Amino acid sequence: MEKNNQSEKIQDNKKILNKDFIEIEFTGRIKDGEIFDSNIQEDLEKLYSNHNSEVKSKSFVFCIGEDMFLKAIDDFLIGKEIGKKYEIELNPEKAFGKRNPSLIKIIPMRLFKQQQTPPQPGMMFNFDNQIGKVISVSGGRVITDFNNPLAGKIVIYNLNVKRKVTDINEKIKSLMNFFFRKEFDYKISEKKLVIEAEKPFVKFIELFKDKFKDVLGLELEVKEKEEVKKKEEKENDKSEAKSLKDNKTNKENEKH
């Protein structure tokens, strides 16, 4: 009976549960078409074959159920086993959405001229924080598509579930890279995660207190990085000293 319980626990540990952190290798491709995303070196080289710069694959660790990957993939992986490979086909509704005709817009040519960027069909650009693709250029009008390039397409993901991540440091770095696109210095003290960050990031990181508490069970505290504070204080002291020196010089000149 005891052996059966141990066997069940081992089997359960191999299964993926909601809020588990896992590491996967993946490749996404359009059905009957090209690769559009991957963290596998061989597939990355195919994806960026026309680029001169070197590309390197990176491990991908994420938390199930926290919108760090497509929701349909999260849902698919729950209950699946660690160490196995899977393939999933997603319709547009469960992938990158259907194409929305209202997102095809006419952009005045003068906006491109202001940026000194002559529009060409096929070029991508950022307009008010939206990525658009130029479809055609005619006179003073530039027809642009702001749909996701993968909208309306059936996509296929090949997934290799490598392992469950149990190390708290890996989990923290995974969340930092996802939410902040960078890693900050930090320390863990009992049930508290203390992140040290440069002043411009402090308020932004604090917005994620509830998320870190929910996912990691740690209270988040954000401190301004001491090195930066000391540097700023030093610069202020220098500035004040210079100001006092200039004032003294001016007064002496006035006496003469």
MARKE-35939 format. One line per 4 residues: number of its first residue (from 0); their letters; for each residue z, y, x of N, C-alpha, C, O, CB. Coordinates in steps of 0.1 Angstrom, whole numbers, padded with zeros to 4 digits. Glycine has a CB too. Example, Ala and Ser with C-alpha at 12.3 -4.5 7.8 and 13.67 -1.06 7.14 Angstrom:
BEGIN
0) as) 0078,-0057,0132,0078,-0045,0123,0078,-0033,0132,0085,-0033,0142,0090,-0045,0113; 0071,-0022,0128,0071,-0011,0137,0079,0000,0129,0080,0011,0134,0057,-0006,0141 $
END
This chain:
BEGIN
0) mekn) 0000,-0012,0008,0000,0000,0000,0000,0013,0009,-0007,0022,0006,0012,0000,-0009; 0009,0012,0020,0010,0024,0029,-0004,0026,0036,-0008,0037,0038,0021,0022,0039; -0010,0014,0040,-0023,0015,0047,-0034,0022,0038,-0042,0030,0042,-0028,0001,0051; -0033,0018,0025,-0043,0024,0015,-0041,0039,0014,-0051,0047,0014,-0041,0017,0001 $
4) nqse) -0028,0043,0014,-0026,0058,0013,-0031,0065,0025,-0036,0076,0024,-0011,0060,0011; -0029,0059,0037,-0033,0065,0049,-0049,0066,0049,-0054,0076,0054,-0028,0057,0062; -0055,0055,0045,-0070,0055,0044,-0075,0066,0035,-0085,0072,0037,-0074,0041,0039; -0068,0068,0023,-0072,0078,0014,-0071,0092,0020,-0079,0101,0018,-0064,0077,0001 $
8) kiqd) -0060,0094,0027,-0058,0107,0034,-0069,0110,0044,-0074,0121,0045,-0044,0108,0041; -0073,0100,0052,-0084,0102,0061,-0097,0105,0054,-0104,0114,0059,-0085,0089,0070; -0099,0098,0043,-0112,0100,0036,-0111,0115,0030,-0121,0122,0030,-0113,0090,0024; -0100,0119,0025,-0098,0132,0019,-0101,0143,0030,-0107,0153,0027,-0085,0134,0012 $
12) nkki) -0096,0140,0042,-0097,0150,0053,-0112,0152,0057,-0115,0162,0062,-0089,0146,0064; -0120,0141,0054,-0134,0142,0058,-0142,0150,0047,-0153,0155,0050,-0140,0128,0059; -0136,0151,0035,-0143,0158,0025,-0140,0173,0025,-0130,0178,0029,-0139,0153,0011; -0151,0181,0022,-0150,0196,0022,-0144,0201,0009,-0148,0197,-0002,-0164,0202,0024 $
16) lnkd) -0134,0209,0010,-0127,0215,-0001,-0129,0230,-0002,-0132,0236,0009,-0112,0212,-0001; -0127,0236,-0013,-0127,0251,-0014,-0117,0257,-0004,-0106,0252,-0003,-0124,0255,-0029; -0121,0268,0002,-0114,0275,0012,-0112,0268,0026,-0105,0273,0034,-0100,0278,0007; -0119,0257,0027,-0120,0251,0041,-0129,0259,0049,-0139,0265,0045,-0125,0236,0040 $
20) fiei) -0126,0260,0062,-0135,0266,0072,-0142,0254,0078,-0136,0244,0083,-0127,0274,0083; -0155,0256,0079,-0163,0245,0085,-0173,0252,0095,-0177,0263,0094,-0170,0237,0075; -0178,0243,0104,-0189,0248,0113,-0201,0240,0110,-0201,0227,0108,-0185,0246,0128; -0212,0247,0108,-0225,0240,0105,-0236,0245,0113,-0236,0256,0119,-0228,0242,0090 $
24) eftg) -0246,0236,0115,-0259,0240,0120,-0268,0240,0107,-0267,0231,0099,-0265,0230,0131; -0277,0250,0107,-0286,0251,0095,-0299,0257,0098,-0301,0264,0108,-0279,0259,0084; -0309,0253,0090,-0322,0260,0091,-0327,0262,0076,-0326,0253,0068,-0332,0251,0099; -0331,0274,0073,-0336,0277,0060,-0351,0280,0061,-0356,0287,0071,-0329,0290,0054 $
28) rikd) -0359,0274,0052,-0373,0276,0052,-0378,0277,0038,-0373,0272,0029,-0381,0265,0060; -0389,0284,0037,-0396,0285,0024,-0402,0272,0021,-0408,0265,0030,-0407,0297,0024; -0402,0268,0009,-0408,0255,0005,-0422,0255,0009,-0430,0264,0005,-0406,0251,-0010; -0427,0244,0016,-0440,0243,0021,-0444,0255,0030,-0456,0259,0030,-0450,0242,0009 $
32) geif) -0434,0261,0036,-0438,0273,0044,-0429,0274,0057,-0424,0264,0062,-0436,0285,0036; -0427,0287,0061,-0422,0290,0074,-0406,0290,0074,-0400,0292,0063,-0427,0303,0079; -0401,0289,0086,-0386,0291,0088,-0383,0306,0086,-0390,0314,0092,-0381,0285,0101; -0372,0309,0079,-0368,0323,0079,-0354,0326,0084,-0350,0337,0087,-0368,0328,0064 $
36) dsni) -0346,0315,0087,-0333,0317,0092,-0328,0303,0099,-0331,0293,0094,-0323,0322,0082; -0321,0304,0109,-0315,0292,0116,-0305,0296,0127,-0305,0307,0132,-0327,0284,0122; -0297,0286,0130,-0288,0288,0142,-0290,0276,0151,-0281,0273,0159,-0273,0289,0138; -0302,0270,0150,-0306,0259,0159,-0316,0264,0169,-0326,0270,0165,-0311,0246,0150 $
40) qedl) -0314,0262,0181,-0322,0268,0192,-0337,0265,0190,-0345,0274,0191,-0318,0263,0205; -0340,0253,0188,-0355,0249,0186,-0361,0256,0175,-0373,0261,0176,-0356,0234,0184; -0354,0258,0163,-0360,0265,0152,-0360,0280,0154,-0369,0286,0149,-0352,0261,0139; -0350,0285,0161,-0350,0299,0164,-0362,0303,0172,-0368,0314,0170,-0337,0303,0171 $
44) ekly) -0365,0295,0182,-0377,0298,0191,-0390,0298,0183,-0399,0306,0185,-0378,0287,0202; -0391,0289,0172,-0402,0289,0164,-0402,0302,0155,-0413,0309,0154,-0402,0277,0154; -0391,0306,0150,-0390,0318,0142,-0393,0331,0149,-0400,0340,0144,-0375,0319,0136; -0389,0331,0162,-0392,0343,0170,-0402,0341,0181,-0401,0347,0192,-0379,0348,0177 $
48) snhn) -0412,0332,0178,-0422,0329,0188,-0430,0341,0193,-0436,0341,0204,-0431,0318,0183; -0431,0351,0184,-0440,0363,0187,-0432,0374,0194,-0437,0384,0198,-0446,0368,0175; -0419,0371,0196,-0410,0381,0203,-0409,0379,0218,-0409,0367,0222,-0396,0382,0196; -0408,0390,0225,-0407,0388,0240,-0393,0385,0244,-0390,0379,0254,-0412,0401,0247 $
52) sevk) -0383,0390,0236,-0369,0389,0240,-0364,0374,0238,-0369,0367,0229,-0360,0398,0232; -0355,0370,0246,-0349,0357,0246,-0340,0356,0234,-0332,0365,0231,-0342,0353,0259; -0340,0344,0227,-0331,0342,0216,-0322,0331,0219,-0326,0321,0225,-0339,0340,0202; -0309,0332,0215,-0299,0322,0217,-0292,0318,0204,-0288,0327,0196,-0289,0326,0228 $
56) sksf) -0290,0305,0202,-0284,0301,0190,-0269,0303,0191,-0263,0304,0202,-0286,0286,0187; -0262,0305,0180,-0248,0308,0179,-0242,0298,0169,-0248,0295,0159,-0245,0323,0176; -0230,0294,0171,-0223,0286,0162,-0220,0294,0149,-0218,0306,0150,-0209,0280,0168; -0220,0287,0138,-0217,0294,0125,-0205,0288,0118,-0206,0276,0114,-0229,0294,0116 $
60) vfci) -0194,0295,0118,-0182,0291,0111,-0179,0300,0099,-0180,0312,0100,-0169,0291,0121; -0177,0294,0088,-0175,0302,0076,-0165,0294,0066,-0162,0283,0068,-0188,0305,0068; -0160,0302,0057,-0150,0297,0047,-0157,0294,0034,-0163,0303,0028,-0138,0307,0046; -0155,0282,0029,-0161,0278,0016,-0155,0286,0005,-0143,0288,0004,-0159,0263,0014 $
64) gedm) -0164,0292,-0004,-0159,0299,-0016,-0156,0313,-0013,-0151,0320,-0022,-0147,0292,-0021; -0160,0319,-0002,-0157,0333,0001,-0169,0342,0003,-0169,0352,0009,-0148,0334,0013; -0180,0337,-0003,-0193,0344,-0002,-0197,0348,0012,-0203,0358,0014,-0191,0357,-0010; -0195,0339,0021,-0199,0341,0035,-0213,0334,0037,-0219,0335,0047,-0189,0335,0045 $
68) flka) -0217,0326,0027,-0230,0320,0027,-0235,0320,0013,-0228,0325,0004,-0230,0305,0033; -0247,0316,0010,-0252,0315,-0004,-0242,0307,-0013,-0237,0297,-0009,-0266,0309,-0005; -0239,0313,-0025,-0230,0306,-0034,-0234,0292,-0037,-0226,0283,-0038,-0228,0314,-0047; -0247,0290,-0039,-0252,0277,-0043,-0250,0267,-0031,-0248,0255,-0034,-0268,0278,-0045 $
72) iddf) -0250,0271,-0019,-0247,0262,-0008,-0232,0259,-0007,-0228,0248,-0005,-0252,0268,0006; -0224,0270,-0010,-0209,0267,-0011,-0206,0256,-0021,-0199,0247,-0018,-0202,0280,-0015; -0212,0258,-0033,-0209,0249,-0044,-0214,0235,-0040,-0208,0225,-0044,-0216,0254,-0057; -0226,0234,-0034,-0232,0221,-0030,-0223,0214,-0020,-0221,0202,-0021,-0246,0223,-0024 $
76) ligk) -0217,0221,-0011,-0209,0215,0000,-0196,0210,-0004,-0190,0201,0002,-0208,0224,0011; -0190,0215,-0015,-0177,0211,-0019,-0178,0196,-0023,-0186,0192,-0031,-0172,0219,-0031; -0169,0188,-0017,-0169,0173,-0019,-0177,0165,-0010,-0176,0153,-0009,-0173,0171,-0033; -0186,0172,-0002,-0194,0165,0008,-0186,0162,0020,-0175,0166,0022,-0207,0174,0012 $
80) eigk) -0192,0153,0029,-0184,0148,0040,-0188,0155,0053,-0199,0159,0056,-0187,0133,0042; -0177,0157,0062,-0179,0162,0075,-0187,0152,0083,-0185,0140,0082,-0165,0165,0082; -0196,0157,0092,-0203,0148,0101,-0216,0143,0095,-0223,0135,0101,-0194,0136,0105; -0220,0147,0083,-0232,0143,0077,-0242,0154,0076,-0239,0166,0077,-0229,0137,0063 $
84) kyei) -0255,0150,0074,-0266,0160,0073,-0270,0160,0058,-0271,0150,0052,-0277,0157,0082; -0274,0172,0053,-0278,0173,0039,-0290,0182,0039,-0293,0191,0047,-0267,0179,0031; -0298,0181,0028,-0309,0190,0025,-0307,0194,0010,-0305,0186,0002,-0323,0183,0027; -0309,0207,0008,-0308,0213,-0005,-0319,0222,-0008,-0323,0230,0000,-0294,0220,-0007 $
88) elnp) -0325,0220,-0020,-0336,0229,-0024,-0331,0238,-0035,-0324,0234,-0044,-0348,0220,-0030; -0334,0251,-0033,-0329,0261,-0042,-0340,0269,-0049,-0349,0274,-0043,-0319,0271,-0035; -0339,0270,-0062,-0348,0278,-0070,-0344,0293,-0067,-0333,0296,-0063,-0348,0275,-0085; -0353,0302,-0070,-0351,0317,-0068,-0337,0321,-0074,-0330,0329,-0068,-0362,0325,-0073 $
92) ekaf) -0334,0317,-0086,-0322,0321,-0093,-0310,0318,-0085,-0300,0325,-0085,-0321,0315,-0107; -0310,0307,-0077,-0298,0303,-0069,-0299,0306,-0055,-0290,0304,-0047,-0296,0288,-0071; -0311,0313,-0051,-0313,0316,-0037,-0312,0331,-0036,-0302,0337,-0035,-0326,0311,-0032; -0324,0338,-0035,-0325,0352,-0033,-0329,0360,-0045,-0333,0372,-0044,-0333,0355,-0021 $
96) gkrn) -0329,0354,-0057,-0332,0361,-0069,-0347,0361,-0072,-0356,0358,-0064,-0327,0375,-0068; -0350,0365,-0085,-0364,0366,-0089,-0369,0380,-0084,-0361,0389,-0082,-0365,0365,-0104; -0382,0381,-0083,-0388,0394,-0080,-0386,0404,-0092,-0388,0400,-0103,-0403,0392,-0077; -0383,0416,-0088,-0380,0426,-0098,-0391,0437,-0097,-0392,0444,-0087,-0366,0433,-0096 $
100) psli) -0400,0438,-0107,-0412,0447,-0106,-0407,0462,-0104,-0414,0470,-0098,-0420,0446,-0119; -0395,0465,-0109,-0390,0479,-0109,-0387,0483,-0094,-0384,0495,-0091,-0378,0481,-0118; -0386,0473,-0085,-0383,0476,-0071,-0395,0479,-0063,-0394,0481,-0051,-0375,0464,-0065; -0407,0479,-0070,-0419,0483,-0063,-0421,0498,-0066,-0423,0501,-0078,-0432,0474,-0067 $
104) kiip) -0420,0506,-0056,-0419,0521,-0058,-0430,0528,-0050,-0435,0523,-0040,-0405,0526,-0055; -0433,0540,-0055,-0442,0549,-0048,-0434,0559,-0040,-0426,0567,-0045,-0452,0556,-0058; -0436,0559,-0027,-0428,0568,-0018,-0438,0579,-0013,-0449,0575,-0008,-0422,0561,-0006; -0435,0592,-0014,-0444,0602,-0010,-0446,0601,0006,-0437,0599,0013,-0438,0616,-0013 $
108) mrlf) -0459,0604,0009,-0463,0603,0023,-0454,0613,0032,-0452,0610,0044,-0478,0606,0025; -0451,0624,0026,-0444,0635,0034,-0430,0629,0040,-0426,0634,0050,-0441,0647,0025; -0424,0620,0033,-0411,0614,0038,-0414,0607,0051,-0405,0607,0060,-0405,0605,0028; -0425,0600,0052,-0429,0593,0065,-0432,0603,0076,-0429,0601,0087,-0440,0583,0062 $
112) kqqq) -0439,0614,0072,-0443,0624,0081,-0431,0631,0087,-0430,0634,0099,-0452,0634,0075; -0420,0633,0078,-0408,0639,0083,-0401,0631,0094,-0395,0636,0103,-0398,0641,0071; -0403,0617,0093,-0397,0608,0102,-0407,0605,0114,-0403,0597,0123,-0393,0595,0096; -0418,0611,0113,-0429,0609,0123,-0432,0594,0125,-0433,0589,0136,-0425,0615,0137 $
116) tppq) -0433,0588,0113,-0436,0573,0112,-0448,0571,0103,-0446,0570,0091,-0423,0565,0107; -0460,0569,0109,-0471,0567,0100,-0470,0553,0094,-0469,0543,0101,-0484,0568,0108; -0471,0552,0080,-0469,0539,0074,-0482,0531,0075,-0493,0535,0074,-0466,0542,0059; -0479,0518,0077,-0490,0508,0078,-0486,0496,0068,-0475,0492,0068,-0492,0503,0092 $
120) pgmm) -0496,0490,0061,-0493,0479,0053,-0486,0468,0061,-0491,0464,0072,-0506,0473,0046; -0475,0463,0055,-0468,0452,0062,-0456,0456,0070,-0447,0448,0073,-0477,0444,0071; -0455,0470,0073,-0443,0474,0081,-0431,0475,0072,-0432,0478,0060,-0446,0488,0087; -0419,0473,0079,-0406,0473,0072,-0399,0486,0076,-0400,0490,0088,-0398,0461,0075 $
124) fnfd) -0392,0492,0067,-0384,0504,0071,-0372,0506,0062,-0371,0499,0051,-0393,0517,0069; -0363,0514,0066,-0350,0516,0059,-0351,0529,0052,-0353,0540,0058,-0338,0516,0069; -0349,0529,0038,-0350,0541,0030,-0338,0542,0022,-0336,0534,0012,-0363,0542,0022; -0329,0552,0025,-0316,0553,0017,-0309,0540,0017,-0304,0535,0007,-0319,0558,0003 $
128) nqig) -0308,0533,0029,-0300,0521,0030,-0306,0509,0023,-0300,0499,0020,-0286,0522,0026; -0319,0510,0019,-0326,0499,0013,-0338,0495,0022,-0345,0504,0027,-0332,0503,-0001; -0340,0482,0024,-0351,0478,0033,-0363,0476,0024,-0363,0469,0014,-0348,0465,0040; -0374,0483,0028,-0387,0482,0020,-0398,0478,0029,-0398,0479,0041,-0390,0496,0014 $
132) kvis) -0408,0472,0022,-0420,0467,0029,-0432,0475,0023,-0434,0475,0011,-0422,0452,0028; -0440,0481,0032,-0452,0489,0028,-0462,0479,0023,-0467,0470,0031,-0457,0498,0039; -0467,0481,0010,-0477,0472,0005,-0491,0478,0007,-0501,0472,0012,-0475,0469,-0010; -0492,0491,0004,-0505,0498,0006,-0503,0513,0008,-0493,0518,0004,-0515,0495,-0006 $
136) vsgg) -0513,0519,0014,-0512,0534,0017,-0525,0540,0011,-0536,0536,0015,-0511,0537,0032; -0523,0549,0002,-0535,0555,-0004,-0533,0570,-0006,-0524,0574,-0014,-0539,0549,-0018; -0540,0579,0002,-0538,0593,0000,-0524,0597,0004,-0519,0594,0015,-0542,0598,-0014; -0518,0604,-0005,-0504,0608,-0003,-0493,0599,-0008,-0482,0602,-0009,-0502,0622,-0009 $
140) rvit) -0498,0587,-0012,-0488,0577,-0018,-0487,0565,-0010,-0497,0559,-0005,-0493,0574,-0033; -0475,0560,-0009,-0472,0548,-0001,-0465,0538,-0011,-0453,0540,-0015,-0463,0550,0012; -0472,0527,-0015,-0466,0518,-0024,-0457,0508,-0016,-0462,0502,-0006,-0477,0510,-0032; -0444,0507,-0020,-0434,0500,-0012,-0427,0490,-0020,-0423,0493,-0032,-0425,0510,-0005 $
144) dfnn) -0424,0479,-0015,-0417,0468,-0022,-0403,0467,-0016,-0401,0464,-0005,-0425,0454,-0021; -0393,0470,-0025,-0379,0469,-0021,-0372,0456,-0025,-0360,0454,-0024,-0371,0481,-0027; -0380,0446,-0030,-0374,0433,-0032,-0371,0426,-0019,-0377,0429,-0009,-0384,0424,-0040; -0361,0418,-0020,-0358,0409,-0008,-0370,0401,-0005,-0377,0396,-0014,-0346,0399,-0011 $
148) plag) -0374,0401,0008,-0387,0393,0011,-0387,0379,0006,-0398,0373,0005,-0388,0393,0027; -0375,0373,0004,-0374,0359,-0001,-0373,0358,-0016,-0372,0347,-0022,-0363,0352,0006; -0373,0370,-0023,-0371,0370,-0037,-0383,0362,-0044,-0395,0364,-0039,-0370,0384,-0043; -0380,0354,-0054,-0391,0347,-0061,-0395,0334,-0054,-0404,0328,-0059,-0402,0356,-0063 $
152) kivi) -0389,0331,-0043,-0394,0319,-0035,-0384,0308,-0036,-0371,0310,-0037,-0396,0323,-0021; -0389,0296,-0037,-0381,0283,-0036,-0378,0281,-0021,-0387,0281,-0013,-0388,0271,-0043; -0365,0279,-0018,-0362,0277,-0004,-0355,0264,-0002,-0349,0258,-0011,-0353,0289,0002; -0356,0259,0011,-0349,0246,0014,-0340,0248,0026,-0345,0254,0036,-0360,0235,0017 $
156) ynln) -0328,0244,0025,-0319,0244,0037,-0316,0230,0042,-0313,0221,0034,-0306,0252,0033; -0317,0229,0055,-0312,0216,0061,-0299,0219,0068,-0298,0229,0076,-0323,0211,0072; -0288,0212,0064,-0275,0214,0069,-0269,0203,0077,-0270,0191,0073,-0266,0218,0057; -0263,0206,0088,-0256,0196,0096,-0241,0200,0096,-0238,0210,0104,-0262,0194,0110 $
160) vkrk) -0233,0193,0089,-0219,0197,0088,-0211,0191,0100,-0209,0179,0100,-0212,0193,0075; -0208,0199,0110,-0203,0194,0123,-0188,0191,0123,-0184,0181,0127,-0206,0204,0134; -0180,0200,0117,-0166,0198,0117,-0158,0207,0108,-0163,0218,0104,-0161,0199,0132; -0146,0204,0105,-0137,0213,0098,-0130,0221,0109,-0126,0216,0120,-0126,0205,0090 $
164) vtdi) -0128,0233,0107,-0121,0242,0116,-0107,0244,0112,-0104,0249,0101,-0129,0256,0117; -0098,0240,0120,-0083,0241,0117,-0076,0252,0125,-0065,0256,0122,-0077,0228,0118; -0082,0256,0137,-0076,0265,0146,-0076,0279,0140,-0086,0284,0136,-0083,0265,0159; -0064,0285,0139,-0063,0298,0132,-0070,0309,0139,-0075,0318,0133,-0048,0302,0131 $
168) neki) -0072,0308,0152,-0079,0318,0160,-0094,0318,0157,-0100,0328,0156,-0077,0316,0175; -0099,0306,0155,-0113,0305,0152,-0116,0310,0138,-0126,0317,0135,-0118,0290,0152; -0106,0308,0129,-0107,0313,0115,-0107,0328,0115,-0115,0335,0108,-0096,0308,0106; -0098,0334,0123,-0097,0349,0123,-0110,0355,0129,-0115,0365,0123,-0085,0353,0132 $
172) kslm) -0115,0349,0140,-0127,0354,0146,-0139,0353,0136,-0148,0362,0136,-0130,0347,0159; -0139,0342,0129,-0150,0340,0119,-0150,0351,0109,-0161,0357,0105,-0149,0326,0112; -0138,0355,0103,-0137,0365,0093,-0141,0379,0099,-0147,0387,0093,-0123,0366,0087; -0136,0381,0112,-0139,0394,0118,-0154,0396,0120,-0160,0406,0117,-0132,0395,0132 $
176) nfff) -0161,0386,0125,-0175,0387,0127,-0183,0388,0114,-0193,0395,0114,-0180,0374,0134; -0178,0382,0103,-0185,0384,0091,-0183,0398,0084,-0192,0404,0080,-0180,0373,0081; -0170,0402,0084,-0167,0415,0077,-0170,0427,0086,-0174,0437,0081,-0153,0415,0073; -0167,0426,0099,-0167,0438,0108,-0179,0437,0118,-0182,0447,0124,-0154,0439,0115 $
180) rkef) -0185,0426,0119,-0196,0424,0129,-0192,0426,0143,-0200,0429,0152,-0208,0434,0126; -0179,0425,0146,-0174,0425,0159,-0160,0419,0159,-0153,0418,0149,-0173,0440,0165; -0155,0416,0171,-0141,0411,0172,-0132,0421,0178,-0135,0429,0188,-0141,0398,0181; -0120,0422,0173,-0110,0431,0178,-0098,0424,0184,-0096,0412,0182,-0104,0440,0166 $
184) dyki) -0090,0431,0192,-0078,0425,0198,-0068,0422,0187,-0067,0431,0177,-0072,0434,0209; -0061,0411,0187,-0051,0409,0177,-0040,0400,0182,-0042,0394,0193,-0058,0402,0165; -0030,0399,0174,-0019,0389,0177,-0013,0384,0164,-0014,0391,0154,-0008,0395,0187; -0008,0372,0164,-0002,0367,0153,0013,0366,0155,0018,0361,0165,-0007,0352,0149 $
188) sekk) 0021,0372,0146,0035,0372,0147,0041,0367,0134,0041,0373,0123,0041,0386,0150; 0046,0354,0134,0051,0347,0122,0040,0347,0112,0029,0341,0114,0064,0354,0117; 0042,0354,0100,0032,0354,0090,0024,0367,0089,0019,0371,0079,0039,0351,0076; 0023,0373,0101,0016,0386,0101,0005,0386,0112,0007,0381,0123,0026,0397,0104 $
192) lvie) -0007,0391,0108,-0018,0393,0117,-0019,0408,0121,-0021,0416,0112,-0031,0387,0111; -0017,0411,0133,-0018,0425,0138,-0031,0427,0145,-0033,0422,0156,-0005,0429,0146; -0039,0436,0140,-0052,0439,0146,-0051,0453,0153,-0046,0462,0146,-0064,0438,0136; -0055,0454,0165,-0056,0466,0172,-0071,0471,0172,-0080,0464,0177,-0050,0466,0186 $
196) aekp) -0073,0483,0167,-0087,0488,0166,-0088,0503,0170,-0078,0510,0169,-0092,0485,0152; -0100,0507,0173,-0102,0521,0176,-0100,0529,0163,-0102,0523,0152,-0116,0523,0182; -0096,0541,0164,-0093,0550,0152,-0103,0549,0141,-0099,0548,0130,-0091,0564,0157; -0116,0550,0144,-0126,0551,0133,-0126,0538,0125,-0131,0538,0113,-0140,0553,0139 $
200) fvkf) -0121,0527,0130,-0122,0514,0123,-0109,0511,0115,-0109,0503,0106,-0124,0503,0132; -0098,0518,0118,-0085,0514,0112,-0085,0514,0097,-0082,0504,0091,-0075,0524,0117; -0090,0525,0090,-0089,0526,0076,-0099,0515,0069,-0096,0509,0059,-0093,0539,0071; -0110,0513,0076,-0120,0503,0071,-0114,0489,0071,-0115,0482,0061,-0133,0504,0079 $
204) ielf) -0108,0485,0082,-0102,0472,0083,-0091,0470,0073,-0089,0459,0067,-0097,0469,0097; -0083,0481,0070,-0072,0480,0060,-0077,0476,0046,-0069,0471,0038,-0065,0493,0060; -0090,0479,0043,-0095,0475,0030,-0095,0460,0028,-0097,0456,0016,-0110,0481,0029; -0094,0452,0039,-0095,0438,0037,-0082,0431,0038,-0081,0419,0040,-0104,0432,0049 $
208) kdkf) -0071,0438,0036,-0058,0432,0036,-0056,0421,0026,-0051,0410,0030,-0047,0443,0033; -0061,0423,0014,-0060,0412,0004,-0068,0400,0007,-0064,0389,0005,-0064,0418,-0010; -0080,0402,0013,-0088,0391,0017,-0082,0382,0027,-0082,0370,0026,-0102,0396,0021; -0077,0389,0038,-0070,0381,0049,-0058,0373,0043,-0055,0362,0048,-0066,0390,0060 $
212) kdvl) -0051,0380,0034,-0039,0373,0028,-0043,0361,0020,-0037,0351,0021,-0031,0383,0020; -0054,0363,0012,-0058,0352,0003,-0064,0340,0011,-0061,0329,0008,-0069,0357,-0006; -0072,0343,0022,-0079,0333,0029,-0070,0326,0040,-0070,0314,0041,-0091,0338,0036; -0062,0334,0047,-0054,0329,0058,-0039,0328,0056,-0032,0322,0063,-0056,0338,0070 $
216) glel) -0035,0335,0045,-0021,0334,0042,-0013,0343,0051,-0001,0341,0053,-0015,0320,0042; -0019,0353,0057,-0013,0362,0067,-0013,0376,0062,-0024,0381,0057,-0020,0361,0081; -0002,0384,0063,-0002,0398,0060,-0010,0405,0072,-0007,0402,0083,0013,0403,0059; -0018,0414,0068,-0026,0421,0078,-0020,0435,0081,-0018,0443,0071,-0041,0423,0073 $
220) evke) -0018,0438,0093,-0014,0451,0098,-0024,0456,0108,-0028,0449,0117,0001,0451,0104; -0028,0468,0106,-0038,0474,0116,-0032,0485,0123,-0026,0495,0118,-0051,0479,0108; -0033,0485,0137,-0028,0495,0145,-0039,0502,0153,-0048,0495,0157,-0017,0490,0155; -0037,0515,0155,-0047,0521,0164,-0045,0517,0178,-0033,0516,0183,-0046,0537,0163 $
224) keev) -0055,0513,0185,-0054,0508,0199,-0047,0518,0208,-0051,0529,0209,-0068,0505,0204; -0037,0512,0215,-0029,0521,0223,-0037,0528,0235,-0035,0539,0238,-0018,0513,0230; -0047,0520,0240,-0055,0526,0251,-0062,0538,0247,-0063,0548,0254,-0064,0515,0257; -0068,0537,0234,-0075,0548,0229,-0066,0560,0226,-0070,0571,0229,-0083,0544,0216 $
228) kkke) -0054,0557,0220,-0045,0568,0217,-0041,0575,0230,-0040,0587,0231,-0033,0562,0210; -0038,0567,0240,-0033,0573,0253,-0044,0581,0259,-0042,0592,0265,-0029,0562,0263; -0057,0576,0258,-0068,0584,0264,-0070,0597,0256,-0072,0608,0262,-0081,0576,0263; -0069,0596,0243,-0070,0609,0235,-0059,0618,0238,-0061,0631,0239,-0070,0605,0220 $
232) eken) -0046,0613,0239,-0035,0622,0242,-0037,0628,0256,-0034,0640,0258,-0022,0614,0242; -0042,0620,0266,-0045,0626,0279,-0055,0637,0279,-0053,0647,0285,-0049,0614,0288; -0066,0634,0271,-0076,0645,0270,-0071,0657,0263,-0074,0668,0267,-0088,0639,0261; -0062,0656,0253,-0056,0667,0246,-0047,0675,0256,-0047,0687,0256,-0048,0662,0234 $
236) dkse) -0039,0667,0264,-0031,0674,0274,-0039,0682,0284,-0035,0693,0288,-0022,0663,0281; -0050,0676,0288,-0059,0683,0298,-0064,0696,0291,-0065,0706,0298,-0070,0674,0302; -0068,0694,0279,-0074,0706,0272,-0064,0717,0270,-0067,0729,0272,-0079,0701,0258; -0052,0713,0266,-0041,0723,0265,-0038,0730,0278,-0036,0742,0279,-0028,0716,0259 $
240) aksl) -0037,0721,0289,-0034,0727,0302,-0045,0737,0306,-0042,0747,0312,-0033,0716,0312; -0058,0733,0304,-0069,0742,0307,-0068,0755,0299,-0070,0766,0305,-0082,0735,0305; -0064,0754,0286,-0063,0765,0278,-0052,0775,0283,-0054,0787,0283,-0061,0761,0263; -0041,0769,0287,-0030,0777,0292,-0034,0784,0305,-0031,0796,0307,-0017,0768,0294 $
244) kdnk) -0041,0777,0313,-0046,0782,0326,-0055,0794,0324,-0054,0804,0330,-0052,0772,0334; -0065,0792,0314,-0074,0803,0311,-0067,0815,0306,-0071,0826,0309,-0085,0798,0301; -0057,0813,0297,-0050,0824,0291,-0043,0832,0302,-0042,0844,0302,-0040,0819,0281; -0037,0824,0312,-0029,0831,0323,-0039,0839,0331,-0035,0850,0335,-0022,0820,0331 $
248) tnke) -0051,0833,0334,-0061,0840,0342,-0065,0853,0335,-0067,0863,0342,-0073,0831,0345; -0067,0852,0322,-0072,0864,0314,-0062,0875,0315,-0065,0887,0316,-0075,0860,0300; -0049,0871,0313,-0038,0881,0313,-0037,0888,0327,-0035,0900,0328,-0024,0875,0310; -0038,0880,0338,-0038,0886,0351,-0050,0895,0354,-0048,0905,0360,-0038,0875,0362 $
252) nekh) -0061,0892,0348,-0073,0900,0350,-0071,0914,0342,-0075,0924,0346,-0086,0893,0344; -0064,0912,0330,-0062,0924,0322,-0052,0934,0330,-0054,0946,0329,-0055,0920,0309; -0043,0929,0337,-0033,0937,0345,-0041,0945,0356,-0037,0957,0358,-0023,0929,0352; -0051,0939,0362,-0059,0946,0372,-0069,0955,0366,-0076,0962,0373,-0066,0936,0381 $
END
